[in-house]
Amino acid sequence: MMNRLKQIPLRRVGLIALTLPFLASSAIGLANAGEREENNGNQPYAIGLWGDLPYNDVQATIGVPNLIADMNAQNLAFTAHNGDLKAGNSTPGSVTPTTCADALYTQALGYFNALKSPAIFTPGDNDWTDCDRPSNGGFNSRERLDRERQIFFSTRFSLGQRKLAQEVQTQAPLCLGLGGPVPCVENRRWTLGRVTYATLNIQGSCNNLCDTAPDPQEYAARNAANIAWLKETFQAAKARNSVAVMLISQGNPGWDLSDPTRAPLRDPKTLVETDANPDGYKDFLLALRAEVIAFRRPVAYVHGDSHYYRVDKPFLDAQGRRLENFTRVETFGNNAANGNNDVQWVKVMVNPRTREVFSYQPQTVPNNRVTVPVP
């Protein structure tokens, strides 16, 4: 919110010459006010992105607390965790929560509220869609998402020690909970410094169309809601004259044919998935592509899911031409199976005055370095 502008004093003038100078001074005052508001909206700031953490006891008790301390030591406007509060399966004998019991959400809530800056969260497949796996406790996935909505999304404010007011998706189209249609309150939107941000509940595991207990009805309702929220977000960005949009979700939908080890394979022109799995992303990606092209300004799409930090431009149009204004950002995630606990985060510098608006700095937490010690 902008500071109240101070009144600009008039010079003492004679009565005969008072009217015109007053009007001129008023016009100058309004111009200066507009300039100050524009400058305030254009001030640079930084945000922190992380996700797919923690995946084991070491990450939960050492790595994530180190990461939170590192983010708290920097002046961040907000942080965002893009889902997956645990590994895909529980760890027998773990001392920290690794099933989908409520203790998992309690642990995560403690992490988020330890952050000094506003803490944003969007759910991940490991903390709800995959909770129906026997190793995770055999929960009903809709019930677990309902529980996350109660714990993390019960108000219009973010988590964290400082709160950020957000717009919440409460209108139709609705999502599906255990008892029927419910508002998709996990989908959020906010604008900061002439940049519009939004979270979208988009998941790995084929977006809930594969794995242990696929749920096509739940997917269809949530997918329609996500597409509506996406379109409304770009409408809001245009109405607010935002210089950029950043979207934050969990699942890696796959963008092309280049990465079969980390994402679904997809024809980059038609956006049809080409592997054998059900396609839970095509309709959303088609809508996203249309909005990115129409918006013309920078769009960043942040996701996790495949645990590989990267910043690239994999999105093409229907003719196979790269969308120059689109950037995919994948956050660090667990790589403990490879012997390296990548409990790190991404710092994004946001400067509305610059052409690209966003610039990215991977943050390797000094106390979380494993392979190469700190010098």
C-alpha positions in Angstrom: 0.0 0.0 0.0 1.3 3.4 -0.9 2.2 6.0 1.7 -0.3 8.9 1.9 1.1 11.7 -0.2 2.0 14.9 1.6 0.2 18.0 0.5 2.4 20.3 -1.6 2.3 23.9 -0.1 1.5 26.8 -2.3 3.7 29.8 -2.5 2.3 33.0 -1.1 0.9 35.0 -4.0 -1.2 38.0 -4.4 -5.0 37.6 -4.5 -5.3 38.6 -8.1 -2.8 35.9 -9.2 -4.0 33.2 -6.8 -6.3 31.2 -9.0 -4.0 30.2 -11.9 -1.0 29.3 -9.7 -3.3 27.2 -7.5 -4.5 25.2 -10.5 -1.0 24.8 -11.8 0.3 23.7 -8.5 -2.5 21.2 -8.2 -1.7 19.7 -11.6 2.0 19.5 -10.6 1.0 17.9 -7.3 -1.1 15.3 -9.1 1.7 14.6 -11.6 4.2 14.2 -8.8 1.8 11.9 -6.9 1.4 9.7 -9.9 5.2 9.7 -10.4 5.8 8.7 -6.8 3.2 5.9 -7.0 4.8 4.6 -10.2 8.2 4.7 -8.6 7.1 2.9 -5.5 5.5 0.2 -7.7 8.7 -0.1 -9.6 11.0 -0.7 -6.7 13.0 -3.9 -7.0 12.6 -6.7 -4.4 13.5 -10.4 -3.9 11.5 -13.5 -3.3 12.5 -17.1 -2.4 11.3 -20.3 -4.1 11.7 -23.9 -2.8 9.8 -27.2 -2.8 10.0 -31.0 -2.9 11.4 -30.9 0.7 11.9 -32.5 3.1 12.3 -36.1 2.0 14.1 -37.7 4.9 15.0 -37.2 8.6 18.3 -35.4 7.8 16.5 -32.9 5.5 13.6 -32.5 8.0 15.8 -31.9 11.1 18.9 -30.2 9.6 18.6 -29.3 6.0 15.2 -27.4 6.0 16.0 -25.5 9.2 19.3 -24.4 7.6 17.4 -23.4 4.5 14.9 -21.4 6.5 17.6 -19.6 8.5 19.3 -18.7 5.2 16.1 -17.3 3.7 15.4 -15.4 7.0 18.9 -13.8 6.8 17.9 -12.2 3.5 15.3 -9.4 2.9 12.6 -11.3 1.0 9.2 -10.0 0.1 7.8 -13.5 0.3 8.7 -17.1 -0.1 6.8 -19.9 -1.9 7.0 -23.7 -1.4 5.7 -25.4 -4.6 4.5 -28.6 -3.0 5.6 -32.1 -1.8 6.1 -31.9 1.9 7.5 -35.5 1.9 8.9 -38.2 -0.3 6.5 -40.3 -2.5 6.6 -43.1 0.0 7.1 -43.3 3.8 10.4 -44.3 5.3 10.2 -47.2 7.8 11.8 -46.2 11.1 11.8 -42.5 10.4 11.8 -40.2 13.4 10.0 -37.4 11.5 6.6 -37.7 9.7 6.9 -39.5 6.4 3.3 -40.8 6.0 0.3 -38.6 5.2 -0.9 -38.4 8.8 -1.7 -35.0 10.2 1.7 -34.9 11.8 3.2 -34.2 8.4 1.1 -31.1 8.0 1.9 -29.9 11.5 5.6 -30.2 10.7 5.2 -28.2 7.5 3.1 -25.5 9.3 6.0 -25.1 11.7 8.4 -24.6 8.9 6.2 -22.0 7.1 5.6 -20.0 10.3 9.3 -20.0 11.1 9.8 -17.9 8.0 9.9 -14.1 8.7 8.5 -13.2 5.3 5.0 -14.2 4.1 5.1 -17.9 3.3 3.1 -19.2 0.3 2.3 -22.9 -0.2 0.7 -24.9 -3.0 0.0 -28.6 -2.4 2.0 -31.4 -4.0 1.1 -34.9 -5.1 3.2 -36.5 -2.3 1.1 -34.8 0.3 -2.3 -35.6 -1.1 -2.8 -37.4 -4.4 -0.3 -40.1 -3.5 -1.5 -40.5 0.1 -3.7 -43.4 -1.1 -0.5 -45.6 -1.5 -0.4 -48.2 1.3 3.1 -47.0 2.3 1.7 -43.6 3.0 -1.1 -44.8 5.2 -3.8 -45.7 2.6 -5.7 -42.4 3.0 -8.4 -41.1 0.7 -6.6 -38.5 -1.4 -9.7 -36.1 -1.5 -9.9 -36.3 2.3 -6.2 -35.4 2.6 -6.6 -32.4 0.3 -9.6 -31.3 2.3 -7.4 -31.5 5.4 -4.7 -29.4 3.8 -7.3 -26.8 2.9 -8.4 -26.6 6.6 -4.8 -26.4 7.9 -3.0 -24.2 5.3 -5.8 -22.3 3.5 -8.5 -21.4 6.1 -8.0 -17.6 5.7 -7.3 -15.3 2.9 -3.8 -14.6 4.3 -0.5 -16.3 3.6 1.4 -18.2 6.3 4.7 -16.9 7.7 5.4 -14.4 10.5 4.3 -11.6 8.2 1.0 -12.1 6.5 0.2 -11.3 2.9 -3.4 -10.8 1.9 -4.4 -12.9 -1.2 -7.3 -13.3 -3.5 -8.8 -16.8 -3.1 -10.6 -18.9 -5.7 -14.0 -19.4 -4.1 -16.4 -19.2 -7.1 -17.4 -21.8 -9.6 -16.0 -23.9 -11.2 -15.5 -25.7 -7.9 -13.1 -28.5 -7.0 -14.2 -31.9 -5.5 -13.6 -32.8 -1.9 -14.6 -36.0 -0.1 -18.2 -34.8 0.4 -18.7 -33.2 -3.0 -18.0 -29.8 -4.6 -15.9 -27.4 -2.6 -14.1 -24.1 -3.3 -10.5 -24.4 -4.5 -9.2 -22.2 -1.7 -5.6 -23.4 -2.3 -5.6 -21.4 -5.5 -4.4 -17.9 -4.6 -3.5 -14.6 -6.4 -1.7 -11.4 -5.3 0.0 -8.4 -6.9 3.3 -6.9 -5.6 5.3 -4.2 -7.3 3.4 -4.4 -10.6 3.8 -8.1 -10.9 0.9 -10.5 -10.5 1.4 -13.9 -8.9 -0.8 -17.0 -8.7 -0.7 -20.5 -7.4 -2.5 -23.4 -9.1 -3.1 -26.9 -7.8 -1.5 -28.9 -10.6 0.1 -32.2 -9.6 2.6 -34.9 -10.6 1.4 -38.5 -10.9 -0.4 -37.5 -14.1 -2.3 -34.8 -12.2 -4.3 -37.6 -10.3 -5.0 -39.6 -13.4 -2.6 -42.5 -12.7 -0.8 -44.2 -9.7 -2.6 -46.1 -7.0 -6.1 -44.8 -7.2 -6.7 -42.5 -10.1 -9.6 -40.0 -9.7 -10.8 -38.7 -13.1 -13.7 -36.8 -11.5 -11.6 -35.0 -9.1 -9.1 -34.2 -11.9 -11.8 -32.9 -14.2 -13.3 -30.5 -11.6 -9.9 -29.2 -10.5 -8.6 -28.9 -14.0 -11.6 -26.7 -15.0 -11.0 -24.6 -11.9 -7.3 -24.2 -12.7 -8.0 -23.1 -16.3 -10.5 -20.6 -15.0 -8.1 -19.3 -12.4 -5.4 -19.0 -15.0 -7.5 -16.9 -17.3 -8.7 -14.7 -14.5 -5.1 -14.2 -13.4 -4.2 -12.8 -16.8 -7.3 -10.7 -16.9 -6.3 -9.2 -13.5 -2.8 -8.7 -14.7 -3.9 -6.7 -17.7 -6.4 -4.7 -15.7 -3.7 -3.8 -13.2 -1.2 -3.0 -16.0 1.2 -5.6 -14.5 4.6 -5.8 -16.2 4.9 -9.6 -15.6 3.1 -12.7 -14.3 4.5 -15.6 -12.2 2.6 -18.8 -11.8 3.5 -21.4 -9.2 2.5 -25.1 -9.1 3.9 -28.5 -8.2 3.7 -30.8 -11.2 6.1 -30.8 -14.2 3.7 -31.2 -17.1 6.4 -31.9 -19.7 6.9 -29.4 -22.5 8.6 -31.2 -25.4 10.3 -34.5 -26.3 13.7 -33.8 -24.8 13.5 -35.1 -21.2 12.0 -38.6 -20.7 13.9 -39.1 -17.4 12.2 -36.1 -15.6 8.9 -35.3 -17.3 6.2 -36.6 -19.6 7.0 -36.5 -23.2 4.9 -34.1 -25.2 4.6 -32.9 -28.8 5.7 -29.3 -28.4 3.4 -28.1 -31.3 0.2 -29.9 -30.4 1.0 -30.3 -26.7 -0.3 -33.9 -26.8 1.5 -36.3 -24.5 3.3 -39.0 -26.5 4.1 -41.6 -23.8 1.7 -44.2 -22.5 0.5 -42.3 -19.4 -2.9 -40.5 -19.2 -2.5 -36.8 -20.1 -3.5 -34.6 -17.2 -2.0 -31.4 -18.6 -2.7 -30.8 -22.3 -5.9 -28.7 -21.9 -4.2 -26.5 -19.2 -1.1 -26.1 -21.4 -3.1 -25.1 -24.4 -4.9 -22.4 -22.3 -1.6 -21.3 -20.8 0.0 -21.0 -24.3 -2.9 -18.8 -25.5 -2.6 -16.5 -22.5 1.2 -16.2 -22.7 1.0 -15.2 -26.4 -1.8 -12.7 -25.7 -0.1 -11.2 -22.7 3.2 -10.5 -24.5 5.0 -9.5 -21.4 7.3 -11.8 -19.3 5.6 -14.9 -17.8 7.4 -17.2 -15.4 6.1 -20.7 -14.6 7.5 -22.2 -11.4 7.2 -25.9 -10.7 9.0 -28.7 -8.8 8.2 -32.4 -9.2 11.3 -33.6 -11.1 13.9 -32.4 -8.6 16.3 -30.6 -11.0 17.1 -26.9 -10.8 16.8 -25.3 -14.2 15.7 -22.0 -15.8 14.9 -22.4 -19.5 12.5 -21.7 -22.3 10.9 -25.0 -23.4 7.5 -23.6 -24.5 6.7 -23.5 -28.3 3.8 -22.2 -30.3 1.7 -24.4 -32.6 4.2 -23.7 -35.4 7.2 -24.8 -33.3 8.5 -21.3 -32.6 9.8 -20.5 -29.1 7.7 -18.3 -26.9 10.3 -15.7 -26.1 8.4 -14.1 -23.2 8.0 -17.4 -21.3 10.4 -18.9 -18.8 10.2 -22.2 -16.9 11.8 -22.2 -13.4 12.2 -25.6 -11.7 13.2 -25.4 -8.0 15.8 -27.6 -6.3 14.4 -30.8 -4.8 15.4 -33.9 -3.0 18.3 -35.8 -4.6 19.3 -37.9 -1.6 19.2 -41.1 -3.7 22.1 -39.7 -5.6 24.1 -39.0 -2.4 23.4 -35.3 -2.5 20.8 -33.6 -0.3 19.9 -30.7 -2.5 18.2 -28.7 0.2 18.6 -25.4 -1.5 16.4 -22.6 -2.8 16.1 -20.1 -5.6 16.3 -16.3 -5.1 14.4 -14.3 -7.7 15.2 -10.6 -8.1 12.1 -8.8 -9.3 12.7 -5.4 -10.9 9.6 -4.0 -12.7 11.8 -1.4 -14.4 13.8 -4.0 -16.4 12.8 -5.6 -19.7 12.8 -9.2 -18.4 11.5 -8.3 -14.8 12.8 -11.5 -13.3 16.4 -12.7 -12.7 17.3 -15.9 -11.0 20.1 -16.8 -8.4 20.4 -20.3 -7.2 21.1 -20.2 -3.4 23.3 -23.0 -2.1 22.9 -23.0 1.7 26.5 -23.1 3.1 25.6 -25.5 5.9 23.9 -27.8 3.4 26.8 -28.4 1.2 27.7 -32.1 1.0 30.1 -32.8 -1.9 32.3 -29.7 -1.8 33.0 -28.2 1.6 32.6 -24.4 2.1 36.0 -22.7 1.5 
